[in-house]
């Protein structure tokens, strides 16, 4: 299961969302999604795995 992991951050045309995958108490993977927004739509999506 994917769950939010940390705070959402928004700035002008950039959105950042941390996430975790697995059980809430012991996730097996973590990551961050970086989104570039243009004209109210997602123009780019980058994912960093940790």
PyMOL Python script that loads the backbone (N, CA, C, O; Angstrom):
from pymol import cmd

cmd.read_pdbstr("""\
ATOM      1  N   UNK A   1       0.843  -1.158   0.000  1.00  0.00           N
ATOM      2  CA  UNK A   1       0.000   0.000   0.000  1.00  0.00           C
ATOM      3  C   UNK A   1       0.900   1.235   0.000  1.00  0.00           C
ATOM      4  O   UNK A   1       1.894   1.281   0.725  1.00  0.00           O
ATOM      5  N   UNK A   2       0.550   2.243  -0.818  1.00  0.00           N
ATOM      6  CA  UNK A   2       1.254   3.520  -0.832  1.00  0.00           C
ATOM      7  C   UNK A   2       0.607   4.466   0.167  1.00  0.00           C
ATOM      8  O   UNK A   2      -0.618   4.569   0.228  1.00  0.00           O
ATOM      9  N   UNK A   3       1.430   5.158   0.953  1.00  0.00           N
ATOM     10  CA  UNK A   3       0.922   6.159   1.893  1.00  0.00           C
ATOM     11  C   UNK A   3       1.816   7.403   1.813  1.00  0.00           C
ATOM     12  O   UNK A   3       3.002   7.304   1.497  1.00  0.00           O
ATOM     13  N   UNK A   4       1.238   8.566   2.100  1.00  0.00           N
ATOM     14  CA  UNK A   4       2.028   9.795   2.158  1.00  0.00           C
ATOM     15  C   UNK A   4       3.029   9.683   3.298  1.00  0.00           C
ATOM     16  O   UNK A   4       2.728   9.133   4.357  1.00  0.00           O
ATOM     17  N   UNK A   5       4.215  10.210   3.066  1.00  0.00           N
ATOM     18  CA  UNK A   5       5.278  10.134   4.058  1.00  0.00           C
ATOM     19  C   UNK A   5       5.915  11.516   4.164  1.00  0.00           C
ATOM     20  O   UNK A   5       6.872  11.818   3.453  1.00  0.00           O
ATOM     21  N   UNK A   6       5.396  12.334   5.030  1.00  0.00           N
ATOM     22  CA  UNK A   6       5.904  13.694   5.180  1.00  0.00           C
ATOM     23  C   UNK A   6       4.899  14.712   4.693  1.00  0.00           C
ATOM     24  O   UNK A   6       3.751  14.395   4.379  1.00  0.00           O
ATOM     25  N   UNK A   7       5.366  15.939   4.640  1.00  0.00           N
ATOM     26  CA  UNK A   7       4.490  17.047   4.255  1.00  0.00           C
ATOM     27  C   UNK A   7       4.460  17.227   2.748  1.00  0.00           C
ATOM     28  O   UNK A   7       5.430  16.917   2.057  1.00  0.00           O
ATOM     29  N   UNK A   8       3.349  17.726   2.247  1.00  0.00           N
ATOM     30  CA  UNK A   8       3.254  18.149   0.851  1.00  0.00           C
ATOM     31  C   UNK A   8       3.860  19.537   0.750  1.00  0.00           C
ATOM     32  O   UNK A   8       3.681  20.366   1.642  1.00  0.00           O
ATOM     33  N   UNK A   9       4.573  19.789  -0.329  1.00  0.00           N
ATOM     34  CA  UNK A   9       5.169  21.106  -0.545  1.00  0.00           C
ATOM     35  C   UNK A   9       4.776  21.616  -1.922  1.00  0.00           C
ATOM     36  O   UNK A   9       4.872  20.893  -2.914  1.00  0.00           O
ATOM     37  N   UNK A  10       4.332  22.869  -1.976  1.00  0.00           N
ATOM     38  CA  UNK A  10       3.951  23.506  -3.230  1.00  0.00           C
ATOM     39  C   UNK A  10       4.669  24.835  -3.350  1.00  0.00           C
ATOM     40  O   UNK A  10       4.754  25.589  -2.381  1.00  0.00           O
ATOM     41  N   UNK A  11       5.185  25.126  -4.535  1.00  0.00           N
ATOM     42  CA  UNK A  11       5.847  26.409  -4.785  1.00  0.00           C
ATOM     43  C   UNK A  11       5.742  26.722  -6.274  1.00  0.00           C
ATOM     44  O   UNK A  11       6.329  26.029  -7.105  1.00  0.00           O
ATOM     45  N   UNK A  12       5.003  27.755  -6.599  1.00  0.00           N
ATOM     46  CA  UNK A  12       4.827  28.184  -7.995  1.00  0.00           C
ATOM     47  C   UNK A  12       4.431  27.008  -8.887  1.00  0.00           C
ATOM     48  O   UNK A  12       3.280  26.573  -8.854  1.00  0.00           O
ATOM     49  N   UNK A  13       5.369  26.485  -9.686  1.00  0.00           N
ATOM     50  CA  UNK A  13       5.038  25.410 -10.625  1.00  0.00           C
ATOM     51  C   UNK A  13       5.597  24.053 -10.200  1.00  0.00           C
ATOM     52  O   UNK A  13       5.708  23.146 -11.024  1.00  0.00           O
ATOM     53  N   UNK A  14       5.952  23.906  -8.915  1.00  0.00           N
ATOM     54  CA  UNK A  14       6.558  22.671  -8.425  1.00  0.00           C
ATOM     55  C   UNK A  14       5.768  22.118  -7.247  1.00  0.00           C
ATOM     56  O   UNK A  14       5.383  22.859  -6.342  1.00  0.00           O
ATOM     57  N   UNK A  15       5.529  20.810  -7.265  1.00  0.00           N
ATOM     58  CA  UNK A  15       4.887  20.121  -6.142  1.00  0.00           C
ATOM     59  C   UNK A  15       5.774  18.938  -5.744  1.00  0.00           C
ATOM     60  O   UNK A  15       6.343  18.263  -6.602  1.00  0.00           O
ATOM     61  N   UNK A  16       5.884  18.698  -4.443  1.00  0.00           N
ATOM     62  CA  UNK A  16       6.723  17.612  -3.924  1.00  0.00           C
ATOM     63  C   UNK A  16       5.900  16.799  -2.935  1.00  0.00           C
ATOM     64  O   UNK A  16       5.241  17.356  -2.056  1.00  0.00           O
ATOM     65  N   UNK A  17       5.944  15.478  -3.084  1.00  0.00           N
ATOM     66  CA  UNK A  17       5.197  14.589  -2.201  1.00  0.00           C
ATOM     67  C   UNK A  17       6.051  13.373  -1.855  1.00  0.00           C
ATOM     68  O   UNK A  17       6.465  12.619  -2.735  1.00  0.00           O
ATOM     69  N   UNK A  18       6.306  13.196  -0.558  1.00  0.00           N
ATOM     70  CA  UNK A  18       7.013  12.012  -0.096  1.00  0.00           C
ATOM     71  C   UNK A  18       6.023  10.871   0.083  1.00  0.00           C
ATOM     72  O   UNK A  18       4.861  11.097   0.424  1.00  0.00           O
ATOM     73  N   UNK A  19       6.484   9.646  -0.147  1.00  0.00           N
ATOM     74  CA  UNK A  19       5.608   8.488  -0.014  1.00  0.00           C
ATOM     75  C   UNK A  19       6.390   7.295   0.533  1.00  0.00           C
ATOM     76  O   UNK A  19       7.620   7.258   0.514  1.00  0.00           O
ATOM     77  N   UNK A  20       5.626   6.331   1.016  1.00  0.00           N
ATOM     78  CA  UNK A  20       6.197   5.064   1.488  1.00  0.00           C
ATOM     79  C   UNK A  20       5.340   3.929   0.933  1.00  0.00           C
ATOM     80  O   UNK A  20       4.141   4.091   0.709  1.00  0.00           O
ATOM     81  N   UNK A  21       5.974   2.779   0.716  1.00  0.00           N
ATOM     82  CA  UNK A  21       5.270   1.604   0.210  1.00  0.00           C
ATOM     83  C   UNK A  21       5.472   0.458   1.179  1.00  0.00           C
ATOM     84  O   UNK A  21       6.594   0.188   1.608  1.00  0.00           O
ATOM     85  N   UNK A  22       4.388  -0.214   1.524  1.00  0.00           N
ATOM     86  CA  UNK A  22       4.429  -1.332   2.452  1.00  0.00           C
ATOM     87  C   UNK A  22       3.545  -1.036   3.642  1.00  0.00           C
ATOM     88  O   UNK A  22       2.684  -0.159   3.579  1.00  0.00           O
ATOM     89  N   UNK A  23       3.749  -1.756   4.716  1.00  0.00           N
ATOM     90  CA  UNK A  23       2.935  -1.530   5.904  1.00  0.00           C
ATOM     91  C   UNK A  23       3.321  -0.193   6.546  1.00  0.00           C
ATOM     92  O   UNK A  23       4.446   0.281   6.387  1.00  0.00           O
ATOM     93  N   UNK A  24       2.392   0.393   7.258  1.00  0.00           N
ATOM     94  CA  UNK A  24       2.609   1.719   7.857  1.00  0.00           C
ATOM     95  C   UNK A  24       3.763   1.712   8.861  1.00  0.00           C
ATOM     96  O   UNK A  24       4.479   2.707   8.978  1.00  0.00           O
ATOM     97  N   UNK A  25       3.955   0.618   9.580  1.00  0.00           N
ATOM     98  CA  UNK A  25       5.005   0.581  10.604  1.00  0.00           C
ATOM     99  C   UNK A  25       6.355   0.077  10.086  1.00  0.00           C
ATOM    100  O   UNK A  25       7.370   0.236  10.764  1.00  0.00           O
ATOM    101  N   UNK A  26       6.383  -0.530   8.891  1.00  0.00           N
ATOM    102  CA  UNK A  26       7.640  -1.043   8.342  1.00  0.00           C
ATOM    103  C   UNK A  26       7.618  -1.001   6.814  1.00  0.00           C
ATOM    104  O   UNK A  26       7.526  -2.046   6.170  1.00  0.00           O
ATOM    105  N   UNK A  27       7.701   0.194   6.229  1.00  0.00           N
ATOM    106  CA  UNK A  27       7.669   0.281   4.766  1.00  0.00           C
ATOM    107  C   UNK A  27       8.890  -0.397   4.141  1.00  0.00           C
ATOM    108  O   UNK A  27       9.973  -0.396   4.727  1.00  0.00           O
ATOM    109  N   UNK A  28       8.715  -0.971   2.962  1.00  0.00           N
ATOM    110  CA  UNK A  28       9.818  -1.637   2.271  1.00  0.00           C
ATOM    111  C   UNK A  28      10.513  -0.700   1.286  1.00  0.00           C
ATOM    112  O   UNK A  28      11.614  -0.992   0.818  1.00  0.00           O
ATOM    113  N   UNK A  29       9.870   0.427   0.971  1.00  0.00           N
ATOM    114  CA  UNK A  29      10.474   1.419   0.072  1.00  0.00           C
ATOM    115  C   UNK A  29       9.929   2.799   0.411  1.00  0.00           C
ATOM    116  O   UNK A  29       8.801   2.946   0.881  1.00  0.00           O
ATOM    117  N   UNK A  30      10.755   3.800   0.160  1.00  0.00           N
ATOM    118  CA  UNK A  30      10.339   5.189   0.330  1.00  0.00           C
ATOM    119  C   UNK A  30      10.784   5.952  -0.909  1.00  0.00           C
ATOM    120  O   UNK A  30      11.700   5.544  -1.623  1.00  0.00           O
ATOM    121  N   UNK A  31      10.107   7.074  -1.142  1.00  0.00           N
ATOM    122  CA  UNK A  31      10.495   7.883  -2.285  1.00  0.00           C
ATOM    123  C   UNK A  31       9.881   9.265  -2.218  1.00  0.00           C
ATOM    124  O   UNK A  31       9.147   9.604  -1.289  1.00  0.00           O
ATOM    125  N   UNK A  32      10.204  10.052  -3.229  1.00  0.00           N
ATOM    126  CA  UNK A  32       9.687  11.409  -3.355  1.00  0.00           C
ATOM    127  C   UNK A  32       9.269  11.616  -4.803  1.00  0.00           C
ATOM    128  O   UNK A  32      10.022  11.287  -5.719  1.00  0.00           O
ATOM    129  N   UNK A  33       8.084  12.155  -5.014  1.00  0.00           N
ATOM    130  CA  UNK A  33       7.633  12.539  -6.343  1.00  0.00           C
ATOM    131  C   UNK A  33       7.794  14.038  -6.495  1.00  0.00           C
ATOM    132  O   UNK A  33       7.383  14.802  -5.622  1.00  0.00           O
ATOM    133  N   UNK A  34       8.391  14.464  -7.601  1.00  0.00           N
ATOM    134  CA  UNK A  34       8.553  15.866  -7.940  1.00  0.00           C
ATOM    135  C   UNK A  34       7.728  16.126  -9.195  1.00  0.00           C
ATOM    136  O   UNK A  34       7.967  15.514 -10.236  1.00  0.00           O
ATOM    137  N   UNK A  35       6.768  17.023  -9.099  1.00  0.00           N
ATOM    138  CA  UNK A  35       5.900  17.318 -10.228  1.00  0.00           C
ATOM    139  C   UNK A  35       6.094  18.757 -10.682  1.00  0.00           C
ATOM    140  O   UNK A  35       6.146  19.673  -9.861  1.00  0.00           O
ATOM    141  N   UNK A  36       6.200  18.952 -11.992  1.00  0.00           N
ATOM    142  CA  UNK A  36       6.208  20.288 -12.575  1.00  0.00           C
ATOM    143  C   UNK A  36       4.815  20.516 -13.154  1.00  0.00           C
ATOM    144  O   UNK A  36       4.307  19.697 -13.920  1.00  0.00           O
ATOM    145  N   UNK A  37       4.207  21.637 -12.779  1.00  0.00           N
ATOM    146  CA  UNK A  37       2.844  21.950 -13.193  1.00  0.00           C
ATOM    147  C   UNK A  37       2.877  23.074 -14.224  1.00  0.00           C
ATOM    148  O   UNK A  37       3.511  24.106 -14.007  1.00  0.00           O
ATOM    149  N   UNK A  38       2.184  22.865 -15.353  1.00  0.00           N
ATOM    150  CA  UNK A  38       2.035  23.906 -16.369  1.00  0.00           C
ATOM    151  C   UNK A  38       0.573  23.960 -16.792  1.00  0.00           C
ATOM    152  O   UNK A  38      -0.029  22.934 -17.108  1.00  0.00           O
ATOM    153  N   UNK A  39       0.017  25.143 -16.794  1.00  0.00           N
ATOM    154  CA  UNK A  39      -1.379  25.349 -17.193  1.00  0.00           C
ATOM    155  C   UNK A  39      -2.342  24.471 -16.396  1.00  0.00           C
ATOM    156  O   UNK A  39      -3.343  23.994 -16.931  1.00  0.00           O
ATOM    157  N   UNK A  40      -2.033  24.261 -15.109  1.00  0.00           N
ATOM    158  CA  UNK A  40      -2.904  23.487 -14.242  1.00  0.00           C
ATOM    159  C   UNK A  40      -2.831  21.983 -14.436  1.00  0.00           C
ATOM    160  O   UNK A  40      -3.655  21.248 -13.892  1.00  0.00           O
ATOM    161  N   UNK A  41      -1.854  21.516 -15.205  1.00  0.00           N
ATOM    162  CA  UNK A  41      -1.705  20.072 -15.462  1.00  0.00           C
ATOM    163  C   UNK A  41      -0.282  19.621 -15.152  1.00  0.00           C
ATOM    164  O   UNK A  41       0.647  20.429 -15.145  1.00  0.00           O
ATOM    165  N   UNK A  42      -0.121  18.342 -14.898  1.00  0.00           N
ATOM    166  CA  UNK A  42       1.212  17.790 -14.657  1.00  0.00           C
ATOM    167  C   UNK A  42       1.963  17.755 -15.982  1.00  0.00           C
ATOM    168  O   UNK A  42       1.546  17.074 -16.920  1.00  0.00           O
ATOM    169  N   UNK A  43       3.067  18.487 -16.057  1.00  0.00           N
ATOM    170  CA  UNK A  43       3.893  18.512 -17.263  1.00  0.00           C
ATOM    171  C   UNK A  43       5.041  17.508 -17.159  1.00  0.00           C
ATOM    172  O   UNK A  43       5.436  16.910 -18.160  1.00  0.00           O
ATOM    173  N   UNK A  44       5.571  17.324 -15.962  1.00  0.00           N
ATOM    174  CA  UNK A  44       6.656  16.374 -15.719  1.00  0.00           C
ATOM    175  C   UNK A  44       6.454  15.711 -14.364  1.00  0.00           C
ATOM    176  O   UNK A  44       5.980  16.333 -13.414  1.00  0.00           O
ATOM    177  N   UNK A  45       6.820  14.451 -14.296  1.00  0.00           N
ATOM    178  CA  UNK A  45       6.800  13.703 -13.039  1.00  0.00           C
ATOM    179  C   UNK A  45       8.124  12.994 -12.900  1.00  0.00           C
ATOM    180  O   UNK A  45       8.515  12.215 -13.769  1.00  0.00           O
ATOM    181  N   UNK A  46       8.816  13.262 -11.806  1.00  0.00           N
ATOM    182  CA  UNK A  46      10.088  12.583 -11.510  1.00  0.00           C
ATOM    183  C   UNK A  46       9.940  11.900 -10.164  1.00  0.00           C
ATOM    184  O   UNK A  46       9.344  12.449  -9.238  1.00  0.00           O
ATOM    185  N   UNK A  47      10.485  10.705 -10.064  1.00  0.00           N
ATOM    186  CA  UNK A  47      10.413   9.946  -8.824  1.00  0.00           C
ATOM    187  C   UNK A  47      11.827   9.590  -8.371  1.00  0.00           C
ATOM    188  O   UNK A  47      12.645   9.106  -9.153  1.00  0.00           O
ATOM    189  N   UNK A  48      12.090   9.838  -7.106  1.00  0.00           N
ATOM    190  CA  UNK A  48      13.373   9.472  -6.503  1.00  0.00           C
ATOM    191  C   UNK A  48      13.088   8.372  -5.493  1.00  0.00           C
ATOM    192  O   UNK A  48      12.263   8.551  -4.597  1.00  0.00           O
ATOM    193  N   UNK A  49      13.759   7.242  -5.629  1.00  0.00           N
ATOM    194  CA  UNK A  49      13.593   6.133  -4.693  1.00  0.00           C
ATOM    195  C   UNK A  49      14.654   6.201  -3.624  1.00  0.00           C
ATOM    196  O   UNK A  49      15.806   6.545  -3.892  1.00  0.00           O
ATOM    197  N   UNK A  50      14.253   5.867  -2.392  1.00  0.00           N
ATOM    198  CA  UNK A  50      15.213   5.886  -1.285  1.00  0.00           C
ATOM    199  C   UNK A  50      15.216   4.544  -0.599  1.00  0.00           C
ATOM    200  O   UNK A  50      15.957   4.345   0.363  1.00  0.00           O
TER     201      UNK A  50
END
""", "prot")
cmd.dss("prot")
cmd.show_as("cartoon", "prot")
cmd.util.cbc("prot")
cmd.orient("prot")
